[in-house]
Amino acid sequence: MTPRPAVLLAGATGLVGGLALQRWLAMADGPLLLAPVRRPLAVTHPRLLALPGGWDETAIRTALESRDARLEAYACCLGTTIRQAGSREAFLEVDRDLVLTLGGIAHRLGARQALLVSSVGASAQSGNFYLRVKGEAERGLGALGFQRVDSLRPGLLLGQRSKRRPAEALGQGLAPLANLLARGPLRRYRAIAADDVAAALVNLCGRPGDGRHVHEYDALKAAASG
């Protein structure tokens, strides 16, 4: 009997991760989803295994074995803000270190592909702390040995978060005008619906081919449409 395919989904309680979770669960033949979480998920499903505090390799391996599943991909939607995390050090622990810890586990358990929701402008050489951390997470994930790595780099995410972010809410209000003005090389900075990013993540998961692939505004919109 062929093992069922599985995806390790990190950040399933967040904006993009939650929307991706809904899309995967709505598929008639979707993969088994393993979701390490710190707080309970609001949904249950036969193809969903929530792993409270399951950030270690043993818990994830045991979950795969219990369902006779084969891990094919690591989809990471982890992300916070310095304000929510409480410090730069705490932000680093989530947006870089935990991203890479789970990535290492996924690779050792056989995943061939890693997908990371990052940020437009991410660069390990950036002078901006937030963008540098995002770039370091991308670079670190690419060094783990996955056959294929997809970095999704959205601009401002449009959608309703469970936790209010005042600056983001202001940006969302200005997004329609800003998008009109963002033309040519600036198109990559356009705000984008979180559900489009989630759709792109789900559609890119399982894509053939090797190497590193970066997806910004236009590529994300194309991937979201299938």
WOSUL-V330908 format. One record per residue. N is the residue number from 1. SS is DSSP state (~ for helix, > for strand, _ for the rest). NEAR is the number of other ideal C-beta (glycine too) atoms within 8 Angstrom. Layout:
# WOSUL-V330908
n | ss | near
N | SS | NEAR
N | SS | NEAR
This chain:
# WOSUL-V330908
n | ss | near
1 | _ | 3
2 | _ | 3
3 | _ | 7
4 | > | 10
5 | > | 10
6 | > | 14
7 | > | 15
8 | > | 16
9 | > | 14
10 | > | 15
11 | _ | 12
12 | _ | 15
13 | _ | 10
14 | _ | 11
15 | ~ | 11
16 | ~ | 14
17 | ~ | 16
18 | ~ | 10
19 | ~ | 14
20 | ~ | 15
21 | ~ | 15
22 | ~ | 10
23 | ~ | 11
24 | ~ | 14
25 | ~ | 12
26 | ~ | 6
27 | _ | 7
28 | _ | 3
29 | _ | 3
30 | _ | 9
31 | _ | 11
32 | > | 12
33 | > | 16
34 | > | 15
35 | > | 13
36 | > | 12
37 | > | 12
38 | _ | 5
39 | _ | 4
40 | _ | 6
41 | _ | 11
42 | _ | 3
43 | _ | 8
44 | _ | 4
45 | _ | 7
46 | _ | 3
47 | _ | 9
48 | > | 13
49 | > | 9
50 | > | 9
51 | > | 12
52 | > | 7
53 | _ | 7
54 | _ | 11
55 | _ | 8
56 | _ | 7
57 | ~ | 8
58 | ~ | 6
59 | ~ | 12
60 | ~ | 17
61 | ~ | 9
62 | ~ | 8
63 | ~ | 13
64 | ~ | 13
65 | ~ | 8
66 | ~ | 6
67 | _ | 10
68 | _ | 7
69 | > | 12
70 | > | 9
71 | > | 15
72 | > | 12
73 | > | 15
74 | > | 16
75 | > | 13
76 | > | 14
77 | _ | 14
78 | _ | 13
79 | _ | 8
80 | _ | 9
81 | _ | 7
82 | ~ | 11
83 | ~ | 5
84 | ~ | 8
85 | ~ | 11
86 | _ | 6
87 | _ | 7
88 | ~ | 7
89 | ~ | 6
90 | ~ | 9
91 | ~ | 13
92 | ~ | 10
93 | ~ | 9
94 | ~ | 13
95 | ~ | 12
96 | ~ | 12
97 | ~ | 8
98 | ~ | 12
99 | ~ | 16
100 | ~ | 12
101 | ~ | 9
102 | ~ | 15
103 | ~ | 15
104 | ~ | 9
105 | ~ | 12
106 | ~ | 14
107 | ~ | 13
108 | ~ | 7
109 | _ | 12
110 | _ | 8
111 | _ | 13
112 | _ | 8
113 | > | 15
114 | > | 17
115 | > | 14
116 | > | 13
117 | > | 13
118 | _ | 11
119 | _ | 10
120 | _ | 10
121 | _ | 10
122 | _ | 13
123 | _ | 8
124 | _ | 8
125 | _ | 5
126 | _ | 10
127 | _ | 3
128 | _ | 7
129 | ~ | 7
130 | ~ | 8
131 | ~ | 12
132 | ~ | 13
133 | ~ | 12
134 | ~ | 13
135 | ~ | 14
136 | ~ | 10
137 | ~ | 15
138 | ~ | 14
139 | ~ | 9
140 | ~ | 12
141 | ~ | 16
142 | ~ | 9
143 | _ | 6
144 | _ | 11
145 | _ | 4
146 | _ | 14
147 | _ | 5
148 | > | 13
149 | > | 14
150 | > | 13
151 | > | 13
152 | > | 14
153 | _ | 13
154 | _ | 13
155 | _ | 11
156 | _ | 10
157 | > | 13
158 | > | 9
159 | _ | 9
160 | _ | 4
161 | _ | 9
162 | _ | 5
163 | _ | 5
164 | _ | 5
165 | _ | 9
166 | ~ | 6
167 | ~ | 6
168 | ~ | 10
169 | ~ | 9
170 | ~ | 8
171 | ~ | 11
172 | ~ | 10
173 | ~ | 6
174 | ~ | 8
175 | ~ | 11
176 | ~ | 6
177 | ~ | 7
178 | ~ | 11
179 | ~ | 9
180 | ~ | 6
181 | ~ | 7
182 | _ | 9
183 | _ | 5
184 | ~ | 4
185 | ~ | 4
186 | ~ | 9
187 | ~ | 10
188 | ~ | 11
189 | ~ | 9
190 | _ | 11
191 | _ | 11
192 | > | 14
193 | > | 8
194 | ~ | 12
195 | ~ | 8
196 | ~ | 11
197 | ~ | 17
198 | ~ | 14
199 | ~ | 13
200 | ~ | 15
201 | ~ | 15
202 | ~ | 10
203 | ~ | 10
204 | ~ | 13
205 | _ | 11
206 | _ | 7
207 | _ | 9
208 | _ | 2
209 | _ | 6
210 | _ | 4
211 | > | 6
212 | > | 8
213 | > | 10
214 | > | 7
215 | > | 12
216 | _ | 10
217 | ~ | 13
218 | ~ | 8
219 | ~ | 10
220 | ~ | 16
221 | ~ | 11
222 | ~ | 7
223 | ~ | 12
224 | ~ | 11
225 | _ | 6
226 | _ | 4
